[in-house]
Amino acid sequence: MKVGIVSFAHGHANAYASSLVSMDDVELVGIYDDVPERGKEAAIRFQTNYLRSYQELLSKKLDAVIVTSENAKHLEHVEEAAKAGVAILCEKPLADTITDAEKMIHVCKEANVFLQTAFPVRFNEVVRRAKERIDSGEFGKIVAIKGTNRGKNPGGWFTEKEKSGGGAVIDHTVHVVDVMRWILQDEVADVYAEIDQFFSGKSLDDAGILNFSFTNGVIATLDCSWSRNEHFPIWGDVTMEFIGTEGTMKIDAQGQKLSVYDASGIHYQVFADDMDHGLVKDFISRVRSKKAPSITGEDGLCALEVAIGAYASSENGERVQLKSFLQT
C-alpha cells in the first residue's frame, strides 16, 4: 500500500511515520511539508522522498494519506486528498471550526472517500480493557466520569489561534471526550466551562475545566489544561475515573512508564503498548479491506463540538446546550 504524509507540523507525524515504515506491506512514498527544512529532514530520517507541494504528493497514485498539518489547514488538505480519491487519516482536532469539519465530512462523502479521525487513545490497552469491563456490566450503570488531560504548553503554532483555533481546550478536550463517547456510546448534551490563561505569557487559553453531561444523564468533568511546567512532557496525563452504581474504576492511559527525574526535570521511559501504532495499523487494515473507518469524521466533529461549546460557555458564563447552540 502506498501512503504519503502531508506536513510534519504536528508531532504525531513522527510516530505515524515510524509506524508506516515498520510495516512490510506499506510504502511511505513521500512527505510534503510547507517548511522545507522540516520536510526534508523528515524525509531523510524516514528514507523517503520530499515533495515540494501536496498536489505533487497526491499525484503519486497513493492509496492513503495522513494529514498532520496545522489545524486550520486540515480542510484544504483533506479536500484535495478527497478530490484525488485517496483515503485519509486526519489528525485531531478534525478542524479548527465546526464549519470546516462539516465541510471535510461532506466532501469525503461526496467523493466516496474514507475519512478517519486520529484518536489514538482508543487503541490504548488500558482504555480498551476498561471499556470491556464497563460493557460487561461489572460496575453497574455509569453515573459520572472524572477526566484529565494535562500537559505543558507545546508552543509553536499551537499558540497561534489563526493556525490552531484555540489553546489547551481545543487541543486536549477532544481526546478524552472521544473516549467517553466511545465507552458510553452516547453524546454530550451540554457543557459548562471555566477557561483562562494562567501558566504562560501567551494570550491563548492554557487553563480549562469543563463540566458536561450526556444525553443518558451521565455527568463528567475534565481538566484539559496546559498546566505543567516546561520540563514536563508535552503529553502523558490522560486519566479517567468511572463511577458506577456497582463500583468505581480509575484508569491512567499512560501509566505504564518509569518517571525519571534529573536536573532538567521529569522524563518518561515508556514500556506501554504503542497506541499510535495501533491507530495507524487499524487505518491501513481498514483501507486495505475496504471497511468503514473505526473512528469516523463524525466522531471527530462530535468531540470538536464540545470544545467549541466550552469556549462559548466560558464567554457567556452559562451552560451551553450543544444541540441548540450548534443550530444557531
N, C-alpha and C positions, 0 to 999 in steps of 0.2 A: 504494500500500500504506500502511495506517495503522499507525503504530508509536508506542509510548509508552516512557518510561524511568522505572523505579522507583528513585529515590534517586540523588543526586549525592554520596553518601558516598565512593565510590571515584573517584580522579582520572581513571581511564579513561573515565568517563562523559562528560567534556568532549570527548574525541577521538571517541567514538562518536556523540555528538550532532552534532558538526561534520560527520561523515561523512554522517549521515542527511539533514541539511539541504542538503547539496551534491548530493543525488540528485533529479533532476527528477520521478521517478515514485514518490517516497516522501514521506509527510506525517508530520512529527513532531507527533502530535495533542496530546500533553501530557506533563508531568513531575510526578511525585509525589515529595515528599521530606518526611520527618518532622521536618526542620529547616526551618521555613517560610521563613526569610530566605534560606537557601541555595537552596531550590527556586524561590522567586520570582525571585531574581537570575538563575538559570539560564534560567528561562522567558523573562525579558525579553531575555537575551542571545541566545537561540536563537529568539526571536519565536514563542513558542508559549504554551500555557496552563499555569498551575499548578493542580494538583488537590489538594484537601485530604486525600484518602485514596487508597490504591492501589485500593480497591474502586471508587471513582468513576472512576479512570482506566481500569480494566479494563472498566467498563460502556460505554465509548465505541466498542464494536464494533471493537476493534483486530484487526489481523492478526497482530501480533507485539509483543513487549515485550522490553526489555533490562533485566536486573536487575543493578544496580551498587550494591547496599546493602552494609552490613557483613556479613562472612562468616556470622555467627551468624543473620542474618535471611534468608539465601538460601532456606532451607527454607520458611518461612512465605510468602514472596513467590512462589516457584515453585509451591507447592501451589495458591495462589489463582489464579495465571495458568493453571495446568493445568485447574482447575475451570471457568474461563471459556473454555477451548478456544483459548487464544492461544499461538502459537509463542514459544519462549523462547530467548534468548541470555543465559546466566548467567556473570557474572564469575568468574574463578578466585580462590582455590581454590573448587571446586564447593560446598563446605560447610566447616564448621569441625570436623566429626566424620565418621567413616565411616558411622555410623548415619544421619545426616541426608542424606548424599549418596545412600545406598542408597534412602532414602525418596523423595527427589526423582526418582530414576530410575524407581522403581516407580509413583509417582503419575502421571508423564507417560506411561508405557507404558499404564497403565490407562485414561487419558483419550485415548489415541492422539494425544498432543501432541508436537510437535517440541521436542527439548531439545538445545541445543548449548552446549558449554563454551567460554569465551572464552580461547583460547590464540593470541594474535596472532602469536607468533614463527613459527608455521608459514607465515605469509604474508610473511615477510621474504625478499627476493630472494636474499640471500647464503645463507640456510639452504636455500631451495628448490633452488638450484643445487648446493649441497653434497650434498643428497640425490640429485639426478640423477646426479652423478659417482660417488657411492658405489654407487648402484643399478646403474650401468653396469659395475661391477667394476674400475674404474680403480685402486683401492687394494687390491685383493685382498680377503681376509677381514678385517673389522674385528675387532681383538682387545682394544682398550682405548680409552677416551674420557676426556679430562680437561676438566671444565667449570667455569665460573664464572658467578655471577650476583650480583655485589656492588653495593652502593649505600649510601646513607645511611639512617639511621633516619627513616621517613616521619612519625613522630609521630602525634598524634591517636588515633583509635580503633584503629589498627594496634598500639598498645602496650597496649591493654586486652584482656586474654585472654578475658574473657567475650564480647567482640564479635568478636575476630579468631581465636580458637582457638590462638594462639601468636604467636611473633615472626618472626624472619628465616627460620627453617626452613620454616614453613608458607607464608610469603609468597613466598619466592624459589626453593624447591626445585621446585615444580610446573611452572614454565615450562620448565626445562631437561630435567627428566625426561620431560615430554611430547614434546619434540623428539627426544630419544634414542630413546624408544619408537617414535615415528613413523618415524624413519630406519631403525632396526634391525628394525622390525616384530616386536618381541619384548617380553617382560615382565620386570620386575625380580623376581629370585628372593629376594634377601636384602639387608640393609642394616646397616652398622655406622656409628655417628655419634658424634662428639665435639661437644657443644653446650654453650654457656656464655653468660655476659653479661660483656662486656669494655669496650664502647665508649660506653656511655651510663649515665645514672643510673637508668634504668628497670630493673625486676627481670626483665623478659621477655628471652628469648634474642635476642641480636644477633650471635652468632658460631656458625657451624655448618660443620663439614667432614664430608661424607658419603663413604663408600666402599660401593659396591654392585655387585652382579653380576646379569647377565641369565641367563635360563634356557639361552641358547645359549653361555654361557661368557664373554661379553664382560664385562670389569671396567671400572668407571667411578668417577671421583671428582668431587666438586662442592663448591666453596666458595660457600655461599649467604648469606654474612654481610652484615649492615648495618655494614660496617667503614669506610665513607668518612666524612669529616668533614662538618660542617653546610653547607659551601659547595659540596659535590659534588652533582651532580644526583641526584635520588632513584633514577633508573634509567638504565642506559646501559653495562652491563658484561656482556652475555651473550656469552660466548665458549666455543668447544668445539674441542678438538684430537682428531682421529680418527687412531688408529694402526692401520695395516693391514699385512698381510703383504707388500704391494707398494708401500707408500709411506705418507706421513702428510699430513694436511691440517689447517690451523688456520683457523678462521673467527671473525670478530667481527661479530655480527649488527647491531651499532650503530656500526660503524666508519666509516660514510660521514658524517662530520661534521668540522667545524672546532672545535678546542678553543681557547676564548678565555679568557685569564686577565686578571683585573683585581683591584682592591683587595678585592673581596668574594669572590674565589675563582675557580673554573673554571666556564665556561658552554659549552654546546654550540650550534653553529649547524648544524643537521642538513639535509643535502641528499639523504638516502636516500629510498627508496620508503616510503610510509606503510603500515606493516603493520596498524595499527588499521583503516584504511580497507579494506584487503584483507579483514580479518576480517568487517567489517560488510557489505561488498559480497557476500561469499560467503554470509553468513547470509540476507540479503534474497533473493538469487538462488535459494537452495535452498528457502526457504519458498514463494516465488512459484511455482516449478516443481514443488513437492511432492516434492522429492528428499530422501533421508536426509541428516542433518547430516554434514558432513565431519569434525567433531570432536564426538564423542558425549558423553553424560553418563558413560558407562563410561570414556571416556578421562580425563575429569576425576576420576573415582573412582580409577582406577589410579595417577594422579600423586599424588593425596592420600594414598593408602595408603603410598607411600614416605615422605612427610613424617611421617605418624603413626608409621610403623615406626621412623623415625630418632629420634623422641622416646623411644620405648620402649627402643631400643638405648642411648641416652645414659643413661637412668635405670638400667638394669641392667648397663651396661658390657659387654654381649655383642652379638654379631651376631644379628640377628633374621631368622628365616626367615619371609618375608611370608605364605606360604600357611598355615602352621600358626599363626602369630601372629593372623591375621585370623579363624581359625576358633575362637579361644578366646573 
